[in-house]
């Protein structure tokens, strides 16, 4: 598969802002569209560019490596009370970069359809600035704000106890009172810089992150609660780990995984503050006499206790058949892959949509949930109970069989995009 020729403008520009769990599902859709002969350009964080370029996508970075590192190195990013303060400047910088990248294309006569992730504010502004078509693809159902299944977001859990008819008005009040004033200065300044009419931030989180026309939900039908809008197309999980389909494990890793069958621990590609939690998990695995594979960023030069190995990146789809338990943050990309592999999950919510993703899995009895502050003895007890639970393993395997295959989900998402192109 090759990237589109540079002398032909893209028909679709995919704008993916966030961590691997935000970027990779959209990359799967981009690859599917390209395989159908569509000219596709992808804008995403610099950290994702090399792997996606190697798969044949035309990729340009939205944020420099330095900008991305500055965000990820900030401990406040994973503190629910301060996460938005840390994330919002990055989202605005990515929006500015999106508009800057699209401007010469539009000036040259291109009219691409924009496919944006949840945080792709630049796609929304570009659609308004140049009257372009725009589709939002939400990877997690929380950001749909379904009043019949209201999300468990930090500070908003109290709304779930209210009648459905009251939830949307109450959330609108909360946005006006707390969120909109926080978001408005940067939002208004960016609009002004690009010649857009003055429009203060109003319900930017609950409404402004979603396209007004077709909406993609990159998760199974019913995952976001009862249907309440015909605009939403639920496709299933794309189940893309950033590696080509069937990508093998390096031989040394394949041998160790087959022989040792470790617990797999993941903190996510964007979690740079998990060193203490990773150490606790390694000690828990040691107490259980079980090997542990830690995937993702980790402090350099650490001597891990017990039979623990660490790797920044391995094909997760190839790793998961070799484990009986995944212990991870409830990022939607990781949880979807483990769910499809039929592996029980112990989930540790940190911030953003983590608690909501975890609750949806726990409700389906395929996961258990503990807070990040769980003590070492508590972690050991929960892991031991899950490893001994044969009924849980059988249920997870049965549930996995009900999910649409990843390539089918990706094709369904590409169908929605192609329909909008006609």
TAKA-V365815 format. One record per pair of residues at least 12 apart in sequence whose C-alpha atoms are under 8 Angstrom apart, sorted by sequence separation. I is the first residue (numbers start at 1). J is the second residue. D is the distance in whole Angstrom. If there is no record, write none. Layout:
i j d
I J D
I J D
This chain:
i j d
14 26 7
30 42 8
49 61 7
74 86 7
159 171 8
188 200 6
298 310 8
326 338 7
14 27 8
114 127 8
187 200 7
188 201 7
221 234 5
265 278 8
46 60 8
187 201 7
220 234 6
221 235 7
294 308 7
296 310 8
297 311 8
298 312 8
27 42 8
42 57 7
44 59 7
46 61 5
71 86 7
156 171 8
217 232 7
219 234 6
220 235 6
221 236 7
291 306 7
292 307 6
293 308 6
294 309 6
295 310 6
296 311 6
297 312 6
14 30 7
41 57 7
42 58 6
43 59 6
44 60 7
45 61 5
46 62 7
71 87 7
148 164 5
184 200 6
215 231 6
216 232 6
217 233 6
218 234 6
219 235 6
220 236 4
265 281 8
278 294 8
291 307 5
292 308 5
293 309 5
294 310 5
295 311 5
296 312 4
40 57 7
41 58 5
42 59 5
43 60 5
44 61 5
45 62 5
46 63 6
147 164 6
150 167 8
184 201 5
214 231 5
215 232 5
216 233 5
217 234 4
218 235 5
219 236 4
220 237 7
289 306 8
290 307 7
291 308 6
292 309 6
293 310 6
294 311 6
295 312 5
296 313 6
326 343 7
328 345 7
330 347 6
40 58 7
41 59 6
42 60 6
43 61 6
44 62 5
45 63 5
46 64 6
47 65 7
114 132 7
116 134 7
118 136 7
147 165 7
183 201 7
213 231 6
214 232 6
215 233 6
216 234 6
217 235 6
218 236 5
219 237 5
293 311 8
295 313 6
320 338 7
325 343 6
326 344 6
327 345 6
328 346 6
329 347 6
330 348 7
41 60 8
43 62 6
44 63 7
45 64 7
46 65 6
71 90 7
113 132 6
114 133 6
115 134 6
116 135 6
117 136 6
118 137 7
214 233 7
216 235 7
217 236 8
218 237 5
219 238 8
286 305 7
295 314 8
324 343 6
325 344 5
326 345 5
327 346 5
328 347 5
329 348 5
330 349 6
45 65 8
112 132 7
113 133 5
114 134 5
115 135 5
116 136 5
117 137 5
118 138 5
147 167 6
181 201 8
218 238 7
278 298 8
286 306 5
317 337 7
321 341 7
323 343 7
324 344 7
325 345 6
326 346 6
327 347 6
328 348 6
329 349 6
347 367 7
349 369 8
23 44 7
47 68 8
111 132 6
112 133 7
113 134 6
114 135 6
115 136 6
116 137 6
117 138 6
118 139 7
147 168 6
180 201 5
285 306 7
286 307 7
316 337 8
320 341 6
325 346 7
327 348 8
329 350 7
345 366 7
346 367 6
347 368 6
348 369 6
349 370 8
350 371 8
46 68 8
68 90 8
113 135 8
115 137 7
117 139 8
180 202 6
263 285 8
282 304 7
283 305 6
331 353 8
344 366 6
345 367 5
346 368 5
347 369 5
348 370 5
349 371 6
350 372 7
45 68 7
67 90 8
99 122 6
180 203 7
275 298 6
282 305 6
283 306 7
320 343 7
331 354 6
344 367 6
345 368 6
346 369 6
347 370 6
348 371 5
349 372 7
98 122 5
99 123 8
102 126 8
106 130 8
180 204 7
274 298 7
275 299 6
282 306 7
317 341 8
330 354 5
346 370 7
348 372 6
23 48 8
27 52 7
31 56 8
95 120 7
97 122 8
98 123 7
118 143 7
272 297 6
279 304 7
329 354 7
330 355 7
332 357 7
12 38 8
14 40 7
16 42 8
31 57 7
94 120 8
95 121 5
96 122 7
99 125 8
176 202 7
271 297 7
272 298 7
279 305 8
282 308 7
331 357 7
366 392 7
11 38 7
12 39 6
13 40 6
14 41 6
15 42 6
16 43 6
17 44 6
18 45 7
30 57 8
94 121 8
95 122 4
99 126 6
175 202 8
176 203 7
263 290 7
265 292 7
268 295 8
269 296 6
330 357 6
339 366 8
365 392 8
10 38 8
11 39 5
12 40 5
13 41 5
14 42 5
15 43 5
16 44 5
17 45 7
20 48 7
91 119 7
94 122 7
95 123 7
175 203 6
262 290 6
263 291 6
264 292 6
265 293 6
266 294 6
267 295 7
268 296 6
269 297 6
330 358 6
10 39 5
11 40 6
12 41 6
13 42 6
14 43 6
15 44 6
16 45 8
91 120 7
92 121 7
262 291 5
263 292 5
264 293 5
265 294 5
266 295 5
267 296 7
268 297 8
366 395 7
9 39 7
10 40 5
13 43 7
63 93 7
91 121 7
92 122 8
95 125 8
175 205 8
261 291 7
262 292 5
263 293 6
264 294 6
265 295 6
266 296 6
267 297 8
365 395 8
366 396 5
3 34 8
8 39 8
10 41 6
63 94 6
172 203 7
260 291 7
262 293 6
264 295 7
365 396 8
62 94 6
366 399 8
1 35 7
63 97 7
4 39 5
62 97 6
3 39 8
4 40 7
62 98 7
3 40 8
4 41 8
346 383 7
344 386 8
17 62 8
344 392 7
344 393 6
343 393 7
342 393 7
344 396 6
3 56 5
4 57 8
343 396 6
1 55 7
2 56 5
3 57 5
4 58 7
342 396 5
343 397 7
1 56 6
2 57 7
3 58 5
43 98 7
342 397 4
341 397 7
342 398 7
339 396 7
342 399 7
342 400 5
264 323 7
341 400 6
262 322 7
263 323 6
266 326 8
268 328 8
339 399 8
340 400 5
145 206 6
261 322 5
262 323 6
263 324 7
264 325 6
265 326 6
266 327 6
267 328 6
268 329 7
325 386 8
339 400 6
340 401 8
143 205 8
144 206 7
257 319 7
261 323 5
262 324 8
263 325 5
264 326 5
265 327 5
266 328 5
267 329 5
325 387 7
143 206 7
261 324 7
263 326 6
264 327 6
265 328 6
266 329 7
268 331 7
324 387 7
340 403 7
258 322 6
263 327 8
129 194 8
249 314 7
257 322 6
125 191 8
129 195 8
143 209 8
144 210 8
249 315 7
268 334 8
129 196 7
248 315 7
128 196 8
247 315 7
249 318 7
324 393 8
248 318 7
249 319 8
247 318 7
243 315 6
246 318 8
81 154 8
136 209 8
242 315 8
17 91 7
80 154 6
136 210 6
241 315 6
135 210 8
136 211 5
149 224 7
241 316 6
135 211 5
141 217 7
149 225 5
241 317 7
17 94 7
134 211 6
138 215 8
140 217 7
148 225 7
149 226 7
135 213 7
136 214 8
137 215 6
138 216 6
139 217 6
140 218 7
141 219 8
146 224 7
148 226 7
134 213 8
135 214 6
136 215 5
137 216 4
138 217 5
139 218 5
140 219 7
146 225 7
135 215 6
136 216 6
137 217 6
138 218 6
139 219 7
144 224 8
148 228 8
135 216 7
137 218 7
141 223 7
142 224 7
146 228 7
15 98 7
141 224 5
124 209 8
124 211 7
121 209 7
120 209 8
119 209 7
26 117 7
118 209 6
118 210 7
241 333 8
284 376 6
288 380 7
240 333 8
283 376 8
284 377 8
287 380 7
23 117 8
92 186 7
96 190 7
239 333 7
22 117 7
88 183 8
92 187 7
277 372 7
281 376 8
284 379 7
285 380 7
9 105 7
22 118 8
241 337 8
280 376 6
284 380 5
288 384 7
89 186 8
239 336 7
240 337 8
92 190 8
239 337 6
281 379 8
11 110 8
13 112 6
15 114 7
237 336 7
10 110 7
11 111 7
12 112 5
13 113 6
14 114 6
15 115 6
16 116 6
17 117 6
9 110 6
11 112 5
12 113 5
13 114 5
14 115 5
15 116 5
16 117 5
17 118 8
18 119 7
239 340 8
10 112 6
11 113 6
12 114 6
13 115 6
14 116 6
15 117 6
17 119 6
12 115 7
16 119 8
17 120 6
16 120 6
15 120 6
15 122 8
15 123 7
26 137 8
25 139 7
22 139 7
21 139 8
223 360 8
239 405 8
240 406 7
236 403 7
237 404 8
238 405 8
239 406 5
236 404 6
237 405 8
238 406 4
239 407 8
236 405 8
237 406 6
238 407 6
236 406 7
238 408 8
238 409 5
236 408 8
237 409 6
238 410 5
236 409 5
237 410 8
235 409 5
236 410 8
235 410 7
235 412 6
235 413 6
233 413 8
220 403 7
233 416 8
220 404 8
55 243 8
55 244 7
52 242 7
51 242 7
218 409 8
51 243 8
140 332 6
25 218 8
78 271 8
139 332 7
78 273 8
218 413 8
154 351 7
216 413 7
72 270 6
75 273 6
154 352 7
72 271 7
73 272 6
153 352 7
72 272 6
73 273 8
153 353 6
216 416 8
152 353 7
154 355 8
153 355 7
214 416 8
152 355 6
153 356 6
152 356 5
151 356 6
152 359 8
29 238 8
28 238 7
142 353 6
25 237 8
28 240 6
25 238 6
140 353 7
25 239 7
142 356 6
25 240 6
142 357 8
24 240 6
141 357 8
24 241 7
140 357 7
24 242 6
20 268 8
20 269 6
19 269 6
20 270 8
19 270 6
83 351 7
83 352 8
80 350 7
79 350 7
80 351 5
78 350 6
79 351 6
80 352 7
78 351 6
135 417 8
133 420 8
115 417 8
25 333 8
113 421 7
24 333 8
21 331 6
21 332 6
22 333 8
21 333 4
20 333 8
21 334 7
32 410 7
32 411 7
29 410 6
33 414 6
28 410 7
29 411 7
32 414 7
29 413 7
30 414 8
29 414 6
